[in-house]
């Protein structure tokens, strides 16, 4: 599992977009300025988010981006998958062919970690991050 700035920036940008609470398009330049994300990089991320169906672009004088679906239904996992983050902690992509075609001794550990992380990320939505009263910390009682 290798997390890069792609996910962090995409989540921050979409949280920014959702916090504006407007149904009209927002220019990436505005999000770039508020979130301190390079505009070219943000354009690349939003292209992937558009392809994934999370946002849509609106052309024209008052163009920009807005959510294609309700932000309440966009999970952090959806965003990470859209920007092509690798959420797999195993070296064999879960196929159990870790070393010379056989399962390594720690395969189940990494496989179980994948499931915990993916489950956690699939239960947090953009609106959860906009609403600061929501606690998105990991509940250690759930893990036990």
KAJOLIN-V279838 format. One record per helix or strand of 2 or more residues. SS is the DSSP state (~ for helix, > for strand). FROM is the first residue (numbers start at 1). LEN is the number of residues. If there is no record, write none. Layout:
# KAJOLIN-V279838
ss | from | len
SS | FROM | LEN
SS | FROM | LEN
This chain:
# KAJOLIN-V279838
ss | from | len
~ | 5 | 16
~ | 28 | 8
~ | 39 | 13
> | 55 | 4
> | 64 | 4
~ | 71 | 3
~ | 76 | 7
~ | 107 | 16
~ | 126 | 5
~ | 140 | 4
